[in-house]
């Protein structure tokens, strides 16, 4: 989705199920903390707005975005969460490191979605510069954390509907 065409925080509230009986894990990269904490605030506030209780939101940190996959796996295996939201930010630099980290995290989260019976939500910003990241963590393009929370709620609801 091109964020220039859609604000990450714009959605129809009526289309989002209640999260009152859902439990969420949120794994956050410590790298680019200004950005990742803003992403977390967006996700947390959106979950609360849709009925999730504070005690049903488990927040855990990993050192960097590459570790999001392992952190998410630990949450899935060692807790009883219904979904894991992965939040991080990789800003392109002068080396190919950006490509390896972004590709690894993308593949890792995709693999978790295939291996586990709960959804893992991709909330990784992959930007060319700091300003693009700021624009996507509560700036002019909204907050990817909001989008991640809405996606998590909808995916938990879908998962439950198929189990019934």
N, C-alpha and C positions, 0 to 999 in steps of 0.2 A: 504494500500500500504506500503510495506517495503521500507523505505528510503535507506536502504543499497543496494537495487536493482535499485533505480531510484533517480536521483537528483531532488529535489523539484523545481528547477529553470530551468530545461531542458524541453522545449516543442517546437513544431513546430509553429513558429510565423505565418505562412500562415494559420494555422488552427483556428486562433483567429479572430473573427469578429471585426470590428471597434467599439470602445466605444465612438465615438465622440458625440453621442446624448444620452448617458446613464448617469444616476446620481447614485452615490454610497454613502452609509453610511458606515463608518468604526468605529466600537466600539472596544476600546482598554482597556485592563486591566492595571491598574496602578501597580499591583503586578508584580514583576520581570521585572521592567522597562527597564533594559538593553536589555532584550530579546524582550519585546513587542514593544519597539520603533524600533528595527531592523526589526521586522515583519512588522510594519507599513510602514517603508521606502521601503521595498520590494514591498508591495502591492501598495503603492502610485506610485512609479516609474514605475511599470508594467502597471497600469491604464493609466498613462500619455503616456507611450510608445505606447499604443494601441489607443490613440486619445482622451481619457477623458480629459476634461478641468479641470483646478484647481478649478474653482468655482462649479463644479459638483461633488466634492469629499468632503463629510462632515465628519469631524473627531470629535469623542466624546469619552470621557473617563468614565470608571466605576472603582470603587475601587479595585475590584478583579475579578478573572475569573468567580466566581459563579454569579456575577452580569451581565455578558455578555448577558444573555438571556433577562433580563429586559431592559437593555440598547438598545438591538436590537429591542425589541418590541416597545419601545418609538420612535425610529427612524422610524419604519414602520408606526406607528399611527400618528405621529406629523410632518412628512416631506413627500416629494414626491419622495423619493429615489426608484430606480428600483431594488436594491439589497442591502443587508447588509452583510458586511464581519466582522466576529467576531474573534478578535485576542487576545489570552491570552497564558499563560504558567503556568502549574502546575508541580512542581518538587516533586517527591516522597520523603516523609520524613519518620519518624519513627512511624507514627500513621496512622490509616485508613482514616484520613482526605482526603488524595489524592484520594482515591476511591470514596468517597462521592461527592467531588467537580467535578471530571471528569465525573462521572455518571450523576450527576445533570445537568451539562452543556450540555452534549451529548443529554440527553433526552429533555432538554429545547429547544435546537436549532432544534432538530427533530420536536418537537411539533409546533414551529413557522413555519417551512416549510409546515406543514400540515394545519395550520390555516390561513395563509396569502397567498395572490396571488403573492408574490414576493419571490425570493430565499434568504435564510439566509445561509451564507457560514461558515463552521466549520474550523476555523483557530486556534484551541487550541492545543498547544504542550503539550503532556503528557509524560514527560520524567523521567527517573530514577535518573538523576543527572544534574548538571549545564552544564557539557561539552556536553551532548547530546543535550541540548537546544541550546547552542552556535553553535553546528554543524548544526542545523536546522533553524537558523535565519540569514543565510548568510555564514555559515562555509562550511565544506566539503560535507554536504548533501544538500546544496542550501538554499533557503529561503521559508518557508511555506507561507509567505506573498505573494510572487510571485505566488505560486500555487493558493492561495485564490483569487487573483485578476483575474487570467485567468479563474478560475472556475466561478466567478461572471459574467464576460463578456459573457461566453458561456451560462450560465443559463438565463441571461437576453435575449440573442438572441433567445434561445429556447422558452422562455415564449412568446416573441413577435411573433415568427413564428406560434405558436399555436393559438394566438388570431386573426391572420389575416385570 
